[in-house]
Amino acid sequence: MEKSKLWEAFNSLSNVERRSFGRWVRSPFFNRQERAERLFDYLNGCLEQRKTPERTAAYGQLAPGQPFDDVQLRLAVSELYKHLEHFMAYQEVFSSDDNLATALAAAYRKRGLERHFDKTIGTARESRSKQAHRHAEHFSKGFELEYEQFQHNAAGKRTADLNIQSLSDLEDTAFIARKLRLTCTALSHQTVYQATYDLGLLDAVLEQVRQKSLLGTPAIGLYYFGYYLMTQPEATENFDRFKAMLLADAEQLPLEERRNLYLIAINFCIKKVNALDVAFYREALDLYKFALDNDLLMENKVLSPFAFNNIVAIALKVGEANWTEEFVEHYAQFLEKKQRSAIYHLNLARVEYVRRDFGKALLHLQEADYKDLINNLIAKTLQLKIFVESKDFDLAEAHLNALSSYIRRQRVMGYHRSNYGNMVRHTRALLNLSPGDEVERESLRKRIESEEILTEKEWLLKILEFVR
């Protein structure tokens, strides 16, 4: 039974949910089969005793003293699983006041209880007006509530009171907000995984936003400007408008959406930095600091290693080595335990590298086992930079060969394959420059500057002047 869908779903319940489900199963309103209740007791006991459920033992609790019957056990498992699915669906539906109000309004409408219906609709509207979030789902739920009003009015032949315009506006707002949010998600995904998506009605949606002046709705305006940040990074005026709206109105959206919007802004800044627009280092760091102060980067009190590494890299570029060290010491505790030591030492190595203490940097790099692919690539890149800047070119060349082989062997994909592959290729070209050949040097400079995916572009250009 350990691999059954029932056990996997049952095991996912919290203690509170499990107790509630126990009351559900014992209620004659929901369940009239004693075997479902007995199977619940058995599985609950397994969880409490940290035991793996077994089919024979389970049937022994269902039918004490009876010979094992596989068919009857399967029936009991199926029954309890259906109860669990109904329970989980009930929890999901009725955890929202919007869902409850709409369902109750529909019930009153169908029974012709007009006073009850009007009271429910009025209370629901007042409650919705006080809600903190104005995201796509807010407008979608508003449409569902107003559609109940429409059905009520239409059934009563009150054609003059039909709220068709309100329904249309709510449906359009919900759809446009969802479409733009999904578009930004798709663009983020395809950047990393090099996927391609047909975005369908996107052009019509963007035109509708402009024609209907919908930019003032944060759930639309933020994703509208977010889309243009991701597709037209040269237009910095979009960033200014996006940032202003983000700081002023982002609290109208749920935490997860705010987190993603900040990442869109930060990624835009990183693109500008990669294009040698160094003013955006400070913009990115300020956004990261604001996000940290407002807990926008934490998920279940865990900070992603990607964000951690990015913050360190950007803060060091701005010249805030002391702040970076404090950040590493404080926020390392919020990394997942299995990666904590490696990321802690990796980023302290980056701090020491900036301070030009290469010995301490290399000692930190030796302190951890970099099992994560990206952390390993960052560590290997830092080692390479130290070898090059120490003018140990033979060791740098050997390290380049090992790094190139590692990228091929590990099958690094998408953006990271391009980024680190470009870094290896240009570093090798730099080390192999003919002394005094300024034409070759200028050609390499232009190739590096024109590279779209190259996080070490600034370093390579600096070393190009250093190595002669």
N, C-alpha and C positions, 0 to 999 in steps of 0.2 A: 504493500500500500504506500510505501514511501514515495514512489514516483507518480502516484495518482494525482489527477487534477484536484480532487477533493482535499487531499492532504496539503498540497502546495497552497491552495487558497485558504484553507483553515489555518495554516501556519503563518499566514501573512496578517492575521487579525491581531490587533493590539489587545491587551488584557481587558480594557473597557469594552471593546467590540466583542470579544469572546463571551464576556458575561451577558451582554445584551443579546447576542445570538442564542445563548443558552435559554434566556427567557422567551425568545421567539419560538424556539423549538418546543418548549414546554407549554406554550399557549395553544389551547384547543382551537382558537380562531385561525391559526396558521397551520397547525399540524395535528393530525389525528392518528398518526402511526407511531406506536410505542417504540418500534425498532429504530426510527430516526433519532429519537431521544436517547436511546441506549448507545447508539453509535457515536452520538455527540459526546456522551459521558466518557466513552472509551478514548476517543481522540483527545479530549480535553485532559484526561489523565495522563496520556502519553506526553503531552506538552509539559504538564506540570512536573512530571518525573523525568523529563528529558530522555524519553525512550522513543525508539522508532516503531511505528505501528506495524503490526503483523496481521495477516489475513486470518489465520487460525484463531489467534487471540481475540480479534475483533468479533468473529462469529461466535466465539464462546461467550462473549458478553451479550450478543443479540439473542442467542438461544442456548442458555446454559444446559449442559448435559446432552445436547442433541448432536448427532454426527454432522460434520462439516458439509454445508450445502453452498456451492459456489454461486448458483443462480440467485438464491435468497440474499447472499451477501452483496452481490452486484446490485440487486434491487434496492437494498438499504443504502448503499453508497450513492446510487443515483438519486434517491429521494432526498438524502441529506444534502447532496450537492445542489439540487434544485432549490432547496430551502435557503442554502447559503447564498446562491445567486440572487434570489428574491430579496434577502436581507441586505446584501451589498447594494443592490439597485435602490432599495428603499432608503438606505442611508445617504446615497448619492443624491437622490431626488429631493428628499426632504431636509437636507442640510442647508438648502437655500430658501430664504423667505420668499423670493420671487417665484420659485417653483410652486411653493405651497399656496401662495395667493392666487396664482393663475389656475391651479387645479381646483381650488375651492370656488373661485368665481365660475368656472365651467360647471361645477356640480350644481351651484345655485341657479345658474342660467337654465340648465336642462330641466330643473324641477319647477321653473317658473316662479322662484322665490325672489321677487324683484327687490324688495327692501334689503334682503340679505345680500343680494348681488351688488347693489349700489354701495352698501356699507363696505363690502370687501374691496371693491374697485377703488373707492375713495381712500381707504386706509393704505392700500398697496401703493397708490400714487404718492401719497404723503411720505411713506417709507422710502420710496425710490428717490424722492427729491432730496433726502438726507444722506443718501449713500455717498461714500467718499470717492468711489471709482466711477469713471465715465469711459470705460473701455468698450470694445466691440460687443462683448456679451451683455453689457448694461443696456445698450440700445436694442439688442436682439430680444432680451427679456421684456423690454418695454413694448416692443412690437407684439409679442405674444399676449401681453396683458391687454393692450389696446385692441387686439383682434377679438378678444372676448367681448369687449364693449361693442365692437362693430357687429358681431353676431347677435348680440342682445338687441341692439337697435334695429338691425335688419329684420329680425324675427317679429319685432313689434311694429313693422311697417313705418318706422320713423325715419323716412328717407332724408328729411331735412337735417337730421342730427348725425348722419353717417360721418365717421371720422376718417374718411379715406385719405385725405391729405396728410394727416398725422401718421397714418400707417405707412404711406409711401415714403415720407421723410425718414421715419425710423428704420424702415427696411433698407433704404439707400445708405444711410449713415452706417448701419451695422455691416452691410456688405462691403462698402468702401473701406471701412476701418479694418475688417478682416483681410480683404484683398491686399491692402498695402502692407499689413503686418506679415502676411504670408510671403509676399514678394521680397521683403527684407530678409526673412528667414531663408528663402531660396537662394538669394544672392550670397548670403553668408556661407551657406552650405556648399555652393558650387565653387566658391573661392578656394576652399580647403580640398574638396574632393574632385574638382574639375568636372562636375556634373553640368548638364545643360537642361533647362526647363522651358517649356512653352508656357508663358505667363498669360496667355489668352487675352482677356479683356483689359489688360493693364493700361494700354494707351487711352482707351475710352474712359477708364477710371481717372487717370491723371487729368484728362481734359475736363471731366465733370467736376473735379475738385477746384480747378481754376475758374470754371464758368459759374459755379454755385457759391464761390467764396467760402469753402469749407475748411480753410486752413486754420481758422480760429478754434476748431474742435481738436483738442490735443491728440485724441486717438487717431485722427486723420493727419493733422498737420505735422506731427512728429515723424510719422512713418513716410509721409510725402517727402519731407526734407531728408529723411534718412535714406530714402531711395536715391535721391540725387547725390547725396554724399558718397554713396557706394558706386555710382555709375559715372559721376562727373567730378572727380576729386580736384580738378583744376579750378572749380568754381567755389572759391573760399567764402563768397557771400552767403551761400547756402549753409555753411558751417556756422556763421555768425547768427543766422536766424534760428537754426536748429538748436544751438547751444542756449540762446536766450529762452526759447520755449522749454527746453529741457530743464533748466534751472527754475523756471517760473511755474510750469504746469505739470511736470512729470508725476507729481503726487496724485494726480487724478487717475493714474494707471496703476495696476497691481505691481507688486515687487518684482516679479519675474520679468514683466515687460520693461520696467524701469531699468533693470539690470542689463537687458539686451540692448536697450537704447543707448545706455552709457557706453557699452562695448562698441556700438556702431560709431559713436563719436570718437572714442579712443582709437579705433582701427583707422578712421579717417586721418587722425593726427599722425599715426605711424606711417601711413602711406605718404603723407607730406614730408615726413622726416626722411623716408627712403628716397624721396625725390630731392633731398638736400635742402629742404625748407626747414632749417633748424629751429625757427621760432616755435614750431609746433611741438617740440619736446616739452616746453613749459606748459603748453595747453594740455597735452596728454597727462602730464604729471598732476596738474591741478584737478583734472577730471578724476584721475585715480584717487587722489587724496579725498576729494569730496565723496566719491563712492565708498571709500573705506570708512570715512566718518559716519556715513549713513547706512552702513551694513548692506550695501547693495552688491558687494562682491562675495558675500557668504551664502552658502547653501547648506542648511542644516549645520551651521557653525563650522563649516569647512571652507577653506580658501583654496581655489584651484591652483595647481602648480603653474599652469600657463599664465594666470594673472600675476602670481607671485614673481615669476621670472621676468615678466614684462615690466612690472613696477620697478624692480631692481635695475634693469637695463636702462629704462628711461630716466630714473632718478640719477644714475651715475652719469648719463649724458649731460644732464643739467648741471652737474657738478656738486650734487648734494651727497657726498660720500658718507658724512657723519649721519645724516638722516637715514640713509640707506642701511647703514649698519644697525641703527636703532630699529628700523622696520624689520629687518631680518631676525633680530633677536626677539622682538615682540610677537611677530605674526607667524613665526615658524611653528608655534604651538597649534595653529589652526590648520596646518597641513595634515593630510592623511598620514597616519603613523608609519605605514610601510615606506613612504617616500620622504618622510620628514628629514632624516639625517642627511640623505643625499642632496636634497635641495638646499638645506641649511648650509652645508659645507660648500656646495657649488657657488652659492651666491656670496658667501663670505670671500671665496676665492676671487670673485669678480670685483668685490670691493678692494681687496689687496692689490689686484692687478691695476686698478685705476690709481691707487696710491703708489704704484711702481715698486711694490715689494713683491717681486716675482717669486722669491723663495717661499714666503708665507702662502702665496696663491697656490703654488704647486703642492705644498703640504696639505692644504685644504682639499685639493682635487684628489689626493691620494687617500683621503679619510673615508670615502664613501664608495659603495658599489652602485654604479649608475645603470640600473636595470631598465629604467624608462628610456625609450628611444630618443626622445627630444632632449631630455636632460643629458644623455650621453653625447649627443651631437653638440650641445652647448659646451660641455666640458672639453670635448676634443677640439672644438674651435678655439676655446680659450687657451689650451695648451699650444696650439699652432701659433696663435698671436704672440704668446710669450717667447716661443722659439725664434720667430721672425724678428721680434723687437730686440732679442738678445743677440742677434746676428749669428745664431747657430743655424746656418742655412742647410747644412747637411742633415741635421736632425729634423729641421722643418720639412725638407723634401721627403724624408722617410715617413714622417707623420702624415704628409699629404697623401702619399701612396696608400697608407693604412686607412686613412679616412675615406678616400675614394672607394676602396675595396669594401669598407664597412657599409657605405651607402648602397652599393650594389647588392651586397649580401643580405642586408636587412630589408631590402625592397622598400625603401623609404618612398612614400607616395605623395602625389599632388604638390601642393605649395612647398612643402619641406624638401622634397626631392629637388625641385627647381632651385630653391634658395641655397641649399648647401652644395648642390652640384655646381652652381654658378660661382659660389665662393671658392671652392676648390680649384675650378678651372682658371679663374682670374688670379688667384694667389700663385698658382704654378706659372702662369704666364709672366707674372711680376718677377718671380725669382729667376726666370730664364731670360730676362731682358738682356740684350747685348749692351755692355758698358758704353756709354756715350752716344748711343743711338737715340736721338731725340725724336726722330720720326716714328720709330717703333713705340717709344714711350707715350707720345701724344696719341697714337692710334689706340693703345691700350686704355688710356684715360677716357677716350670717347666711348669705347666699348663698355667700360665700367659705368660711366655716367648714364648711358642709355639703357642699362639693364633695369627692367621693371621689377623683378623679384630678386632682391639682394640686400639683406639686412645689414651686411658688413660693408656697404658701399663707401661710407665715410671713412672707415678704417683703411680700406684698400687704397683710396685716393691719398690718404695721409702717408701710407707706407710707400706709395709710388714715388713720393718726393724723398723719402727717407733712404730707400734702397737705390744706390747709384753705382 
